[in-house]
Amino acid sequence: MNTTRLIALPTVLIAAQAFAADAPPATSTQTPDPAMHRYMIERTFPAGALDGVDANVKRQVNDKNSTVGVRWIQSYANADKTKTYCIYEGPDEASVRKAAELNQLPVDRVTEVPVTLLPR
């Protein structure tokens, strides 16, 4: 993994505006579904493309995601909202990519992130 990206990512995430998916957050008491995998999707958008993201848009995205067994967990954006880092759950990478296609969302990179590292 590129060390520069790893160091830069926390800076982006700290300064980013979150676009929550209006889905109930996972809690530590939930047992993870072994059939589901977690992915980080990097996306690049033109300036202003995210300005219209409201509850209705989020619902439409979630509805289309559910047709392929994918769940949007949370997204972070850089300050000018041209890059997002989105956390999704799905059965496989192909399903996550299909959900993006259904929602006409760009995909720069998909990375499976099966390990959670907590500061405590």
HUKABEL-V451809 format. One line per field, one symbol per residue. phi: phi as a letter, one per 40 degrees, with the letter a starting at -180 (. if undefined). burial: b if it has 24 or more other ideal C-beta (glycine too) atoms within 12 Angstrom, else e. A space follows every 50 residues. Layout:
# HUKABEL-V451809
phi=???
burial=???
This chain:
# HUKABEL-V451809
phi=.cccccccddccccccccbccfbcccbcccccccccbbbbbcbbbcdgcc cccbdcccccccccdccbgbbccabbbcdcfbbbbbbbbacacdcccccc cdcfbcbcabbcbcbbbbcb
burial=eeeeeeeeeeebbeebebbebbeeeeeeeeeeeeeebbbbbbbebeeeeb eebeeeebeebbebbeebebbbbbbbbbeebebbbbbbbbbebebbbbbb eebebebebbbebeeeeeee
